[in-house]
Amino acid sequence: MPQLPVIRMLRWKTAMLELVRLTSMPEIIREKSDEAEIQAQRDAEYRKKVIDAFFEYGKLKSIPSQRKKERIVLEVIADAFEHDRVYTEREVNIIIADYFDDFCTIRRDMVAENLPDRDAGKYWRVKAME
């Protein structure tokens, strides 16, 4: 008497081979591309929702407790810094203070998230890897 799991496995393999035969490579790539676009759209909508919830008239209302939301908030503030420019700590504090009064916490959190690099009291914007 044949073993039942082996028969099921053979049926599954046969079904998968038939599926592969019926699906062309461009169809598979297109499907993955569509999924990536949908995910990118969801991410953009989530980002906008977080920004709308935590910023009012360009000022940060409060620091989010969730790390993902905090990262988005810190990225918005980091956009105020130019790439290829070195800032003093005082300049960094002044720019951050435009967004939130507790600039020390924001500055520390931004450095922890590697948004600016820091060395000997000098800060510079790190270019995002894509």
N, C-alpha and C positions, 0 to 999 in steps of 0.2 A: 504494500500500500504506500503510495507516494506521500511525502510529508507536505502538509498544507502550507507552511510558510514558504517553501521552495516554489510551489505552484503560484502563490501570490506574487513572489518576487519576479518570476518569469512573466507574468501578466503585466506587472508594473513596468518592467524593462521593455516589453513589446509596445506598450502604450507610449512610453517616452520616446522610443525610436520612431514611432509613427508621428508623434508631435514634432520631433526634430525634422523629419522628412517633409512635413507640411509647412514648416515655418522657415522662411529664408533668412539669411544673415541680415540683409538690410531691414527686414521687419523687426528683428530682434534689436538691432541698433536703434531704430526709430522709436521703439517702445521704451528703451532705456533713456533716450533723449527726452521723450515726452515726460517721463517720470522726473528727470532732473529739472526740467522747466517748471513742472508743477511744484516741486520742492523749493525751487528758487523763489517762486511766487509766494508760497507760504511763508518762507523766511522773511521776505520783504514786507509782507503784511504784518507779521509778528513784530518786526523791528519798528515799523511805523506805529503800531499799537503801543509798544513800550515807550517810544519817544513821546507820543501824545500824552501818555499817562504820567510821565515823570518830568516833563518840561512844560513850563507855562511862561509865555512871553520870552522865551529864550533862556530862562533861568531854571535850574534844577530845583524841583520842589523838595525832594528827599532822595537819599541814596537807597536804591533797591536792595532788599535783603537776599534775593535770589541771584546767584552768581551770573547766570546767563543774562539776566536783565541788567545787572550792574556792568557787565562787559559792554553791552550796547550803549549804555549811558556814557561810559568812559571813552568809547570810540567816538561818540559825538563831540565830546570835549576835546579829544585828541585832534580832531579835524581842524581845530583853531590854530594848531601849530604847523608851521611850514616845514617841509622836508628840506634837507641840506642847509639847515641853520642851527647854530648852537645858541642855546638860551641859558642865561644865568638863573639861579634859583628864584631870585626876586622877580624876573620877567615871567617865569612859569607861574609863580604865585599870583601875579597880577592878572594873567590871562585866565587862570582857573577861577579867581575871585569874581570874574564877570559872570560865571555860571553858578557858583555856590560859595557861601561864606566860609565854610570849613575847607579851605584850599589845601591844608596839610593832609587831611584824610584822602582827598581826591588825588593829590600828587602821589602819595604813598601807594594808593591802590592802582594808579596808572603805571607806576614803576613795577609793581608786583605783576601786572598783566603784560609787561614788556611793551607798552605803548610808546613811552620814550625810554631811551637808554640814559644812564647817568654815570658820570665819572668826575670825581673831584669838584662837585658842585656845579657841573655843567650838564645840561640836558639837550638831547636832540631827538628828533622824531625818527622812529624806526619805520622803514618802508615795509608794507605788508607783503608777505609771500603769497603768490597766487598759484 
